[in-house]
Amino acid sequence: MAFSSKLQKLRGDSGLSQEQLAIELNVSRQAVSKWELGTLPDINNLVKISTYFDCTLDYLMSDEEMISLDTTEKRKKDKILFISSVGIVTSIITIILLKVLSIIFPKDFFRQAEDGSWYVGFTGFIDYYDLWILISIVYVIFLISFSVLLYRLFTRRRNLNKAFSKDKLFVIIGYGIIVGFVSVAYYRIMTSSFFAPTLEEIIIAILFNSVGVLLILKYFLKKKEK
């Protein structure tokens, strides 16, 4: 397989357009196009390509067929993505389950807050069974799992020295929106004597977080464009 064909396949497997790869390698789109049409890059650009796609110069310049690169590393990354996804889903299910239980088995007044109000509703349920540590653990698991998941999807390769782009800024903003919302919810549970979102608050929360999700998806969907 010629260098031009290997470069096209490497780029396609990574979900990058020629323009996106050019940004990552700090070259022009025309340069990438010429390489894929048969022109060989200079040694400096060959090193960039080798480092970015985590393959050897010998592989790029030889005529050997495409082989699996770093299979062990890829499996490790897949495992990390799976564990992170499980952490996110588990934390969300835990909160939903606790919320449902607090509705099915409401607790009588148990303890007063410093302002004189009683701990009731969801927060009262958490306080009655002393589940504050569990809530904190769930919060930490969600933040770590979400951060690791996004980091893996966001980088996907060892080379982290990449050009910053507007699309990546959208990912950071989307991440901030979602983490900000979860942090506010956590703060309210931990400090309020009564926590029971109204229908309006639930609708606003869904719309608010949807913006964050869409900003993140916008980046990854664009990365799949050829």
Buried (B, 14 or more C-beta within 10 A) or exposed (E): BEBBBBBBEBBEEBBBBBEBBBBBBEBEBEBBEBBBEEEBBEEEBBEBBBBBBBBEEEBBBEEEEEEEBEEEEEEEBEEBBEEBBEBBEBBEEBBEEBBEEBEEEEBEEEEEBEEEEBBBBBBBBBBBBEBEEBBEEBBEBBBBBBEBBBBBBBEEBEBEEBEEBEBEEBBBEBBEBBBEBBEEBBEBBBEBBBBBBEEEEEEEBEEBBEEBEEBBEBBBEBBEEE
